[in-house]
């Protein structure tokens, strides 16, 4: 598998590429199959999950499928009352803010994500041998931010207030979330995913000092608890230029990079210890101009090659964040062709 | 004036401190005076502007007043149909996206911001001699993002699409916005402000390469066109760790830093060429814990002192972004006391 080769310092048979949120609204076939079905319920229907996961692989010939799911799926499966509201994001019915709330946090029984593990079996049956299936979960900090704020936030003010003013409560809470994340990842690994990505999407809201003290120990425990499976572990967040080293230190094989930092510079920052993934600005796919697409892809590929020449074990092409919903599917297909042709 | 001393490499008589958005919802007297009045209309009532500008200086004893206004005020004054919607932000009636839209961009007649310049006169009359009045404007990129997207955005997708796919149109548009920004700043400088801050709040959404090519030339022109006034020029954006050098290169005396980067590291990055401003995480004021407040202020002050010891001309204490609306005013007063006592 080219993706696994690039992640582990081997030589891939072709330049591996996949896109965060490649399964989603940019695809007409996705919009059709999702019509009239809620996001969260869709994540608990095994056949639908498998079908949606496969759609972008069939259409774009990406080198990996990423499980169609959402970072709040294991929280819902554990029994937390929440929904994913179109146009808003996750909304938590009763935000978790007190010691009693934290003490009442449920645990994840792997059988409650049976739809996800069944879907993984179906995907593996269909997926060509050379393509990897990537499992994923939300990292404790990003999940904590939703659970504490009650939904998406621009400021993370209650989250940081708990972190700073009630560190014992914070660490206990993060530990409980990490338990759920670990159980969810292990269920996916037991079902056979080839790699995993831990999304700490909003970690970039933190300073390095905050990340190291309040977040890193919990993400490190997640990574340690899945290490025995021996699959590549990818770690990604947005706006994490200051955190790349810390996010590598938690124990990963691949560090994801957003578009703000050239890949070779990011690779230098982490001392070429791990493979890199990224980092085309997702808006480039929206610009509607083939020459721009080609030029910007060239830049990312060239930076990846400079990183490898300097000692980085490999480069997995991706965006710097997810495919935006109103991206034209044709532009995504074209991007994959260009990347594979280079 | 301690603020001007710190900005210009002299020795301030005390450690200067002010807070972005110090005039605003955190103050009971602000909520009272704004009751029943829209944000935008308030910015065009000279006496109200002067009163609101003075409120935090009286209550907290900060070393500077910052003009109560909004970055879209000069756009509205120039004739662009927009409003500031509570809980949302600026909303533009007819977003600017085509060559015809750009050609139709109005210019700013300084007389249309007469309320602002009158307010400045009133503030100067009341402000104690040792306190600075800071004028401000939005930088062309951040204003462009509102005008193109039609309001606040998390992705800046249309903005970046124009930038990437229609660079000539983009530069022409940015030039027209820069004209308005320059006219607005010159009006404030003519009225007597002691310093100015250019807010490129959302520049952190860009890579350094994007910033350097599409944004820096226009911000540099703004800075050059106000240089003759000889007042300190402060430049600030959120999440700009990768951009600090570029944002300094446009021609400033002070670089503002958000909370993601320790001040001494930020100062190193810009080669100690300019004074630094920042960078307490605004959520620290919300944590509701005096010991945390003191500890975090100590860290910022210590980093500022290390920067100065390494050659940086000065440090102006501030937050890493604005005061959040539900901050307790007492915590802000306490912060100023702590900073002045250190």
Interface residues (C-beta under 8 A of the other chain):
Chain A: X155 X156 X157 X160 X161 X164 X165 X204 X206 X207 X208 X209 X210 X239 X241 X242 X259 X260 X261 X262 X281 X282 X283 X284 X286 X287 X288 X289 X292 X296 X299 X324 X326
Chain B: X155 X156 X157 X160 X161 X164 X165 X204 X206 X207 X208 X209 X210 X239 X241 X242 X259 X260 X261 X262 X281 X282 X283 X284 X286 X287 X288 X289 X292 X296 X299 X324 X326
